[in-house]
Amino acid sequence: MGKTYDRTPRDAKKAGRELKRGDRFYITQDVARNLAPYEDAKLYSEYTVTGHHPLLGGAMVGGQSVEGLCLRSGPLHTTPPKGLRNVATPGPQVAGPLGNGDYEAFLDEAELRGLAKQVTQGSDPRKRRLRRDQRP
């Protein structure tokens, strides 16, 4: 069972003292559903303690203190939260290829007209401007 440090100054200082170099901890984050409607409502981020502050002695993650991360981003977990997905892993697939890629069908009239329009409106290679290295 992992330990949880709440978003209080007391627990933040405790996390800064107790976590050592190489320890991993996890922070849960809420996801804005209006910006990412197909994303999970909560995700977690994984951090690794990279060292200690040279003067104050608290645990650091890159240039941020563990104490500051705990106070800003809120509760720290020493084990990955169950039922949540890591931010770094791919999200659920809501659209994309169907089947194994061997789908074959005839194009209908509307699709053929659309393809013909793309071809006629495409750039004419005889009317393109030359790049600088191709100019005489």
JOTA-V394297 format. One record per residue. N is the residue number from 1. RES is the residue in one small letter. SS is DSSP state (H for helix, E for strand, L for the rest). PHI is phi in radians with two decimals (* if undefined). OMEGA is omega in whole degrees, 0 to 359 (NA if undefined). Layout:
<<N:RES:SS:PHI:OMEGA> <N:RES:SS:PHI:OMEGA>>
This chain:
<<1:m:L:*:181> <2:g:L:-1.46:180> <3:k:L:-1.72:178> <4:t:E:-2.15:176> <5:y:E:-1.87:183> <6:d:L:-1.29:183> <7:r:L:-1.54:178> <8:t:L:-2.17:179> <9:p:H:-1.01:180> <10:r:H:-1.13:180> <11:d:H:-1.20:179> <12:a:H:-1.12:178> <13:k:H:-1.14:179> <14:k:H:-1.09:178> <15:a:H:-1.12:178> <16:g:H:-1.09:179> <17:r:H:-1.40:189> <18:e:H:-1.45:182> <19:l:L:-1.35:182> <20:k:L:-1.93:180> <21:r:L:-1.01:180> <22:g:L:1.62:178> <23:d:L:-1.20:177> <24:r:E:-1.89:175> <25:f:E:-2.46:189> <26:y:E:-2.28:179> <27:i:E:-2.15:178> <28:t:E:-1.47:182> <29:q:E:-2.34:174> <30:d:E:-1.49:181> <31:v:L:-1.89:178> <32:a:L:-1.24:184> <33:r:L:-1.25:178> <34:n:L:-1.33:179> <35:l:L:-1.65:181> <36:a:L:-2.34:186> <37:p:L:-1.17:182> <38:y:L:-1.67:181> <39:e:L:-1.49:176> <40:d:L:-1.17:182> <41:a:L:-1.22:178> <42:k:E:-2.31:176> <43:l:E:-2.29:174> <44:y:E:-2.25:176> <45:s:E:-1.93:181> <46:e:E:-1.88:179> <47:y:E:-2.21:176> <48:t:E:-2.16:179> <49:v:L:-1.22:184> <50:t:L:-1.73:180> <51:g:E:3.02:180> <52:h:E:-2.22:179> <53:h:L:-1.15:185> <54:p:L:-1.15:182> <55:l:L:-1.75:186> <56:l:L:-1.58:175> <57:g:L:1.45:180> <58:g:L:-1.33:180> <59:a:E:-1.17:182> <60:m:E:-2.21:171> <61:v:E:-2.10:186> <62:g:L:1.11:179> <63:g:L:-1.79:181> <64:q:E:-1.93:177> <65:s:E:-1.44:177> <66:v:H:-1.11:178> <67:e:H:-1.06:179> <68:g:H:-1.14:178> <69:l:H:-1.09:180> <70:c:H:-1.14:182> <71:l:H:-1.25:182> <72:r:H:-1.43:189> <73:s:H:-1.80:169> <74:g:L:1.30:229> <75:p:L:-0.89:178> <76:l:E:-1.67:177> <77:h:E:-2.08:178> <78:t:L:-1.57:173> <79:t:L:-2.19:180> <80:p:L:-1.06:179> <81:p:L:-1.11:182> <82:k:L:-1.29:177> <83:g:L:1.46:179> <84:l:L:-1.96:180> <85:r:E:-1.81:177> <86:n:E:-1.22:179> <87:v:L:-1.06:185> <88:a:L:-1.37:180> <89:t:L:-1.58:181> <90:p:L:-1.15:181> <91:g:L:-1.37:178> <92:p:L:-1.19:181> <93:q:L:-1.52:181> <94:v:L:-1.84:177> <95:a:L:-2.71:178> <96:g:L:2.59:184> <97:p:L:-1.09:176> <98:l:L:-1.83:177> <99:g:L:1.22:184> <100:n:L:-1.82:174> <101:g:L:1.63:181> <102:d:L:-1.75:180> <103:y:L:-1.30:178> <104:e:L:-2.28:177> <105:a:L:-2.73:177> <106:f:L:-1.43:176> <107:l:L:-1.40:178> <108:d:L:-1.51:186> <109:e:H:-1.06:182> <110:a:H:-1.14:179> <111:e:H:-1.16:178> <112:l:H:-1.13:178> <113:r:H:-1.10:179> <114:g:H:-1.11:178> <115:l:H:-1.17:179> <116:a:H:-1.12:178> <117:k:H:-1.15:177> <118:q:H:-1.08:180> <119:v:H:-1.19:183> <120:t:H:-1.26:180> <121:q:H:-1.53:179> <122:g:L:-1.20:183> <123:s:L:-1.28:178> <124:d:L:-1.52:183> <125:p:L:-1.09:180> <126:r:L:-1.37:182> <127:k:L:-1.81:180> <128:r:L:-1.25:174> <129:r:L:-1.35:179> <130:l:L:-1.39:174> <131:r:L:-1.24:182> <132:r:H:-1.04:182> <133:d:H:-1.30:179> <134:q:H:-1.71:182> <135:r:L:-1.25:180> <136:p:L:-1.29:NA>>
